Amino acid sequence: MAKSQKNSSADIASPDSAAKNTGMLHPVTPEQRYHYVEVAAYYIAERRGFDTGCANEDWAQAELDIDRLLAEGQING
């Protein structure tokens, strides 16, 4: 038999509390995030041999990678 669960206001995370619980010691500014993505995209392109026509895919992959690392607390500002 399944137990019913009730969510209290204490169980629901607010956006502020979610940001505080990311494991980041210092929040990353938009400028820092941009720089991280820029550098990551460069290295992704380098691994591909700098083939032309893939810059948008490199940038998108870099954004995914950086956002994942930020969420995991692997990168701190």
N, CA, C and O atoms as a DFTB+ gen file, in Angstrom:
308 C
 N C O
     1  1       0.844      -1.171       0.000
     2  2       0.000       0.000       0.000
     3  2       0.892       1.238       0.000
     4  3       1.834       1.334       0.787
     5  1       0.591       2.176      -0.881
     6  2       1.399       3.385      -0.994
     7  2       0.966       4.405       0.049
     8  3      -0.221       4.580       0.324
     9  1       1.951       5.066       0.615
    10  2       1.674       6.125       1.579
    11  2       1.419       7.413       0.827
    12  3       2.102       7.716      -0.151
    13  1       0.444       8.166       1.280
    14  2       0.247       9.480       0.672
    15  2       1.232      10.447       1.316
    16  3       1.514      10.389       2.513
    17  1       1.734      11.321       0.487
    18  2       2.696      12.294       0.983
    19  2       2.113      13.684       0.830
    20  3       1.540      14.025      -0.205
    21  1       2.265      14.464       1.851
    22  2       1.821      15.853       1.812
    23  2       3.049      16.737       1.782
    24  3       3.995      16.534       2.543
    25  1       3.026      17.701       0.915
    26  2       4.121      18.666       0.839
    27  2       3.777      19.873       1.686
    28  3       2.756      20.527       1.474
    29  1       4.636      20.161       2.644
    30  2       4.461      21.389       3.415
    31  2       5.296      22.469       2.757
    32  3       6.102      22.193       1.868
    33  1       5.100      23.686       3.193
    34  2       5.889      24.778       2.620
    35  2       7.372      24.597       2.903
    36  3       8.207      25.129       2.172
    37  1       7.712      23.853       3.952
    38  2       9.123      23.604       4.262
    39  2       9.737      22.616       3.279
    40  3      10.954      22.600       3.097
    41  1       8.900      21.783       2.639
    42  2       9.402      20.787       1.701
    43  2       9.643      21.358       0.307
    44  3      10.367      20.762      -0.490
    45  1       9.056      22.482       0.015
    46  2       9.148      23.067      -1.312
    47  2      10.240      24.120      -1.304
    48  3      10.192      25.079      -0.533
    49  1      11.229      23.931      -2.175
    50  2      12.365      24.858      -2.219
    51  2      11.990      26.111      -2.984
    52  3      11.381      26.043      -4.052
    53  1      12.351      27.228      -2.443
    54  2      12.161      28.491      -3.150
    55  2      13.345      28.691      -4.087
    56  3      14.384      28.058      -3.902
    57  1      13.209      29.558      -5.090
    58  2      14.350      29.818      -5.970
    59  2      15.586      30.274      -5.202
    60  3      16.708      29.919      -5.566
    61  1      15.390      31.060      -4.141
    62  2      16.533      31.528      -3.359
    63  2      17.229      30.371      -2.665
    64  3      18.457      30.290      -2.670
    65  1      16.453      29.475      -2.067
    66  2      17.079      28.360      -1.363
    67  2      17.724      27.398      -2.340
    68  3      18.746      26.793      -2.018
    69  1      17.152      27.241      -3.526
    70  2      17.750      26.365      -4.526
    71  2      19.114      26.895      -4.947
    72  3      20.054      26.121      -5.124
    73  1      19.225      28.202      -5.107
    74  2      20.502      28.793      -5.493
    75  2      21.539      28.616      -4.396
    76  3      22.722      28.433      -4.686
    77  1      21.111      28.668      -3.141
    78  2      22.042      28.521      -2.032
    79  2      22.520      27.084      -1.865
    80  3      23.571      26.848      -1.269
    81  1      21.759      26.119      -2.383
    82  2      22.089      24.712      -2.183
    83  2      22.793      24.089      -3.371
    84  3      22.807      22.863      -3.485
    85  1      23.372      24.865      -4.250
    86  2      24.030      24.315      -5.422
    87  2      25.431      23.825      -5.119
    88  3      26.060      23.211      -5.981
    89  1      25.934      24.074      -3.936
    90  2      27.283      23.656      -3.602
    91  2      28.331      24.675      -3.999
    92  3      29.521      24.459      -3.769
    93  1      27.913      25.772      -4.585
    94  2      28.862      26.788      -5.011
    95  2      29.270      27.642      -3.825
    96  3      28.424      28.104      -3.059
    97  1      30.569      27.849      -3.679
    98  2      31.054      28.707      -2.613
    99  2      30.785      30.166      -2.933
   100  3      30.423      30.948      -2.054
   101  1      30.962      30.526      -4.190
   102  2      30.731      31.891      -4.644
   103  2      29.922      31.813      -5.930
   104  3      30.283      31.065      -6.839
   105  1      28.843      32.565      -6.024
   106  2      28.057      32.535      -7.259
   107  2      28.891      33.024      -8.435
   108  3      29.764      33.877      -8.279
   109  1      28.618      32.488      -9.587
   110  2      29.319      32.876     -10.805
   111  2      28.514      33.973     -11.491
   112  3      27.306      33.839     -11.685
   113  1      29.183      35.046     -11.852
   114  2      28.511      36.140     -12.557
   115  2      28.240      35.720     -14.000
   116  3      28.872      34.790     -14.502
   117  1      27.312      36.393     -14.664
   118  2      27.077      36.087     -16.086
   119  2      28.344      36.248     -16.930
   120  3      28.558      35.505     -17.888
   121  1      29.171      37.214     -16.571
   122  2      30.418      37.418     -17.311
   123  2      31.372      36.242     -17.116
   124  3      32.023      35.805     -18.065
   125  1      31.454      35.731     -15.887
   126  2      32.312      34.573     -15.630
   127  2      31.798      33.352     -16.375
   128  3      32.577      32.613     -16.977
   129  1      30.467      33.136     -16.336
   130  2      29.886      31.996     -17.039
   131  2      30.199      32.092     -18.531
   132  3      30.581      31.102     -19.155
   133  1      30.036      33.289     -19.101
   134  2      30.324      33.498     -20.515
   135  2      31.770      33.114     -20.834
   136  3      32.042      32.432     -21.822
   137  1      32.679      33.561     -19.988
   138  2      34.098      33.248     -20.200
   139  2      34.340      31.740     -20.129
   140  3      35.056      31.186     -20.962
   141  1      33.745      31.077     -19.138
   142  2      33.888      29.616     -19.026
   143  2      33.377      28.924     -20.287
   144  3      34.019      28.011     -20.806
   145  1      32.220      29.363     -20.775
   146  2      31.644      28.761     -21.984
   147  2      32.546      29.025     -23.185
   148  3      32.777      28.138     -24.007
   149  1      33.050      30.242     -23.276
   150  2      33.930      30.616     -24.382
   151  2      35.173      29.723     -24.434
   152  3      35.549      29.231     -25.498
   153  1      35.795      29.523     -23.291
   154  2      36.997      28.688     -23.223
   155  2      36.644      27.228     -23.525
   156  3      37.363      26.558     -24.267
   157  1      35.555      26.741     -22.961
   158  2      35.147      25.355     -23.212
   159  2      34.849      25.138     -24.690
   160  3      35.225      24.110     -25.253
   161  1      34.173      26.101     -25.327
   162  2      33.859      25.981     -26.757
   163  2      35.139      25.939     -27.591
   164  3      35.216      25.209     -28.579
   165  1      36.121      26.706     -27.201
   166  2      37.412      26.679     -27.904
   167  2      38.027      25.284     -27.847
   168  3      38.476      24.760     -28.867
   169  1      38.048      24.687     -26.665
   170  2      38.651      23.359     -26.523
   171  2      37.841      22.274     -27.226
   172  3      38.406      21.299     -27.721
   173  1      36.532      22.439     -27.269
   174  2      35.701      21.493     -28.030
   175  2      36.045      21.594     -29.510
   176  3      36.200      20.576     -30.185
   177  1      36.166      22.823     -30.018
   178  2      36.538      23.034     -31.422
   179  2      37.934      22.491     -31.707
   180  3      38.176      21.903     -32.761
   181  1      38.838      22.689     -30.775
   182  2      40.205      22.185     -30.949
   183  2      40.209      20.665     -31.080
   184  3      40.906      20.114     -31.932
   185  1      39.431      19.987     -30.236
   186  2      39.354      18.519     -30.313
   187  2      38.822      18.052     -31.663
   188  3      39.196      16.982     -32.144
   189  1      37.950      18.852     -32.274
   190  2      37.391      18.529     -33.583
   191  2      38.333      18.899     -34.720
   192  3      38.063      18.552     -35.870
   193  1      39.402      19.577     -34.440
   194  2      40.320      20.020     -35.479
   195  2      39.898      21.329     -36.122
   196  3      40.306      21.629     -37.245
   197  1      39.085      22.112     -35.422
   198  2      38.620      23.418     -35.885
   199  2      37.912      23.345     -37.242
   200  3      38.068      24.240     -38.073
   201  1      37.134      22.279     -37.467
   202  2      36.329      22.190     -38.687
   203  2      35.372      23.368     -38.743
   204  3      34.774      23.738     -37.733
   205  1      35.226      23.955     -39.921
   206  2      34.326      25.101     -40.063
   207  2      32.878      24.645     -40.047
   208  3      32.567      23.499     -40.372
   209  1      31.996      25.563     -39.662
   210  2      30.570      25.300     -39.695
   211  2      30.006      24.637     -38.450
   212  3      28.825      24.291     -38.427
   213  1      30.822      24.448     -37.408
   214  2      30.344      23.776     -36.200
   215  2      30.376      24.675     -34.966
   216  3      30.194      24.187     -33.851
   217  1      30.599      25.946     -35.136
   218  2      30.759      26.851     -33.990
   219  2      29.519      26.877     -33.100
   220  3      29.639      26.895     -31.875
   221  1      28.332      26.879     -33.703
   222  2      27.108      26.914     -32.893
   223  2      26.948      25.648     -32.064
   224  3      26.545      25.707     -30.902
   225  1      27.263      24.502     -32.661
   226  2      27.185      23.243     -31.902
   227  2      28.221      23.203     -30.787
   228  3      27.943      22.720     -29.690
   229  1      29.429      23.718     -31.076
   230  2      30.476      23.768     -30.051
   231  2      30.027      24.636     -28.878
   232  3      30.222      24.268     -27.719
   233  1      29.426      25.788     -29.180
   234  2      28.979      26.710     -28.136
   235  2      27.862      26.063     -27.310
   236  3      27.866      26.139     -26.082
   237  1      26.911      25.430     -27.993
   238  2      25.790      24.791     -27.289
   239  2      26.298      23.686     -26.376
   240  3      25.839      23.562     -25.240
   241  1      27.240      22.882     -26.856
   242  2      27.794      21.814     -26.022
   243  2      28.554      22.393     -24.840
   244  3      28.470      21.873     -23.728
   245  1      29.294      23.465     -25.077
   246  2      30.041      24.112     -23.994
   247  2      29.092      24.648     -22.928
   248  3      29.366      24.517     -21.735
   249  1      27.977      25.251     -23.344
   250  2      26.991      25.744     -22.375
   251  2      26.446      24.606     -21.527
   252  3      26.330      24.738     -20.309
   253  1      26.111      23.489     -22.163
   254  2      25.618      22.330     -21.409
   255  2      26.657      21.847     -20.406
   256  3      26.346      21.587     -19.244
   257  1      27.894      21.730     -20.876
   258  2      28.972      21.240     -20.003
   259  2      29.203      22.180     -18.817
   260  3      29.302      21.728     -17.676
   261  1      29.288      23.469     -19.083
   262  2      29.551      24.445     -18.022
   263  2      28.382      24.507     -17.047
   264  3      28.593      24.539     -15.834
   265  1      27.161      24.524     -17.556
   266  2      26.000      24.568     -16.659
   267  2      25.933      23.327     -15.774
   268  3      25.558      23.420     -14.606
   269  1      26.292      22.170     -16.319
   270  2      26.320      20.941     -15.517
   271  2      27.384      21.046     -14.425
   272  3      27.128      20.708     -13.270
   273  1      28.566      21.511     -14.791
   274  2      29.646      21.657     -13.810
   275  2      29.287      22.666     -12.725
   276  3      29.600      22.457     -11.553
   277  1      28.632      23.756     -13.111
   278  2      28.194      24.743     -12.123
   279  2      27.157      24.140     -11.177
   280  3      27.220      24.342      -9.965
   281  1      26.203      23.402     -11.741
   282  2      25.151      22.791     -10.915
   283  2      25.725      21.760      -9.959
   284  3      25.219      21.599      -8.849
   285  1      26.769      21.064     -10.371
   286  2      27.400      20.059      -9.524
   287  2      28.379      20.677      -8.525
   288  3      28.912      19.977      -7.663
   289  1      28.614      21.974      -8.636
   290  2      29.552      22.631      -7.731
   291  2      31.005      22.366      -8.083
   292  3      31.900      22.559      -7.260
   293  1      31.235      21.921      -9.320
   294  2      32.602      21.632      -9.780
   295  2      33.376      22.907     -10.121
   296  3      34.607      22.910     -10.135
   297  1      32.643      23.986     -10.395
   298  2      33.252      25.274     -10.735
   299  2      32.741      26.280      -9.713
   300  3      31.541      26.349      -9.447
   301  1      33.643      27.052      -9.146
   302  2      33.276      28.135      -8.228
   303  2      33.875      29.418      -8.738
   304  3      34.960      29.427      -9.319
   305  1      33.153      30.513      -8.516
   306  2      33.605      31.830      -8.979
   307  2      34.740      32.373      -8.186
   308  3      35.219      33.472      -8.467
